[in-house]
Amino acid sequence: MTKILLTIHIIAVIIAIGPVAVAASMFPPAARKALASGDDADMATLRLLNRICKVYALVSIAVPVFGFATAGIMGVTGNLWIIVSIVLTGIAAVVLGLLVLPYQQRVLDGTPTPPAQLAMYTGVFNLLWAAVTVVMIFRPGSTLSG
């Protein structure tokens, strides 16, 4: 059962977090272009990228659900590497929900928003997920073999 849950957890990360990371990273340069051109097609691209981010952000709820299930079955929920991963994942969710998505919406609403600031928040979001990946692979403080 552990391998099945771990597989679902990893697939959820790839399918859910990957598209958010890519679409969110594409949004600031597309916003610069759209704001400079005023073209409807460029704005449609922004709306699509924002929709991808919102939909896959909801889908990404599966990541911690299956992560907790896997950690529970493995009996590692109190291990440092799991706790650090949970904290980093929580921070990433806050950055996405309170900074990246609202700033994208401001751009779509026509509110003056510096794309560089949005790019910074997106970069922080992506770095947090990179850190989670490193922690999950190296498992500091773990007694698990591997």
Secondary structure as GFF3:
##gff-version 3
##sequence-region A 1 146
A	DSSP	alpha_helix	2	12	.	.	.	ID=ss1
A	DSSP	pi_helix	13	17	.	.	.	ID=ss2
A	DSSP	alpha_helix	18	37	.	.	.	ID=ss3
A	DSSP	alpha_helix	40	59	.	.	.	ID=ss4
A	DSSP	alpha_helix	62	74	.	.	.	ID=ss5
A	DSSP	alpha_helix	80	95	.	.	.	ID=ss6
A	DSSP	pi_helix	96	100	.	.	.	ID=ss7
A	DSSP	alpha_helix	101	109	.	.	.	ID=ss8
A	DSSP	alpha_helix	115	138	.	.	.	ID=ss9
###
